[in-house]
Amino acid sequence: MSEYQTFFNVITLPEGREDEALEAWKAVGRFMEGQEGFVGSTLYRNHRDPRMLINLGKYTSTDSFIASIRSEEFDCPHRDCRNRDS
């Protein structure tokens, strides 16, 4: 039995904005790498539909994953959020 919790995310890249969406995904990945409990992730691309990605993430616990995605920084690690409305 695995000692890690595994989570899958299916991501569909918006047509015509694939590069922008991939850059945003990379920024989220950099953020997640610094989060407590993050073990690693792998990104898969669907060969039948290249706009569909599957992200497999591993964490030490469900709680660490939930804490990461509930953090204020997770909402926008790929853009400047200091001036957003509260």
C-alpha positions as CSV (number, residue, x, y, z in Angstrom):
1,M,0.0,0.0,0.0
2,S,1.3,3.4,-0.9
3,E,2.3,5.8,1.8
4,Y,1.2,8.8,-0.4
5,Q,-2.1,10.2,-1.5
6,T,-2.5,10.5,-5.2
7,F,-4.8,13.1,-6.9
8,F,-5.7,13.4,-10.6
9,N,-6.7,16.6,-12.3
10,V,-8.0,16.7,-15.9
11,I,-7.1,19.9,-17.6
12,T,-8.4,21.0,-21.0
13,L,-6.3,23.7,-22.6
14,P,-8.4,26.5,-24.1
15,E,-8.2,26.5,-27.9
16,G,-5.8,29.2,-29.2
17,R,-4.4,29.8,-25.6
18,E,-2.5,26.5,-25.1
19,D,0.8,28.2,-24.4
20,E,-0.7,30.7,-21.9
21,A,-2.5,27.8,-20.1
22,L,0.7,25.7,-19.9
23,E,2.6,28.6,-18.4
24,A,-0.1,29.0,-15.8
25,W,0.1,25.3,-15.0
26,K,3.9,25.5,-14.7
27,A,3.5,28.5,-12.2
28,V,1.0,26.4,-10.1
29,G,3.5,23.5,-10.2
30,R,6.3,25.8,-8.9
31,F,4.0,27.0,-6.1
32,M,3.1,23.4,-5.2
33,E,6.7,22.3,-5.1
34,G,7.2,24.6,-2.1
35,Q,4.1,23.3,-0.2
36,E,4.4,21.1,2.8
37,G,3.5,17.5,2.0
38,F,4.0,17.8,-1.8
39,V,5.9,14.8,-3.1
40,G,5.8,15.3,-6.9
41,S,3.7,15.4,-10.0
42,T,3.6,14.1,-13.5
43,L,1.8,15.7,-16.5
44,Y,0.4,13.4,-19.2
45,R,-0.9,14.6,-22.6
46,N,-3.8,12.7,-24.3
47,H,-2.4,11.6,-27.7
48,R,-5.9,11.7,-29.2
49,D,-6.7,15.2,-27.9
50,P,-3.5,17.1,-27.3
51,R,-5.4,19.9,-25.5
52,M,-6.3,17.4,-22.7
53,L,-3.8,17.0,-20.0
54,I,-3.9,14.7,-16.9
55,N,-1.9,15.9,-13.9
56,L,-1.0,13.2,-11.3
57,G,0.0,14.7,-8.0
58,K,1.4,13.0,-4.9
59,Y,1.2,14.3,-1.4
60,T,2.0,12.9,2.0
61,S,-1.6,13.3,3.1
62,T,-5.0,14.5,2.0
63,D,-4.8,17.3,4.6
64,S,-1.5,18.7,3.0
65,F,-3.1,18.7,-0.4
66,I,-6.3,20.5,0.9
67,A,-4.2,23.1,2.8
68,S,-2.2,23.8,-0.4
69,I,-5.3,24.4,-2.6
70,R,-7.1,26.4,0.0
71,S,-4.2,28.8,0.5
72,E,-4.6,32.4,-0.8
73,E,-1.4,32.0,-2.9
74,F,-2.8,29.0,-4.8
75,D,-5.5,31.1,-6.3
76,C,-3.1,33.0,-8.5
77,P,0.6,32.0,-8.3
78,H,1.0,32.8,-12.0
79,R,0.0,36.5,-11.8
80,D,0.3,39.5,-9.5
81,C,-2.5,39.1,-6.9
82,R,-1.3,41.7,-4.5
83,N,-3.8,44.2,-5.8
84,R,-6.9,42.0,-6.2
85,D,-10.1,42.8,-4.4
86,S,-10.7,41.1,-1.0
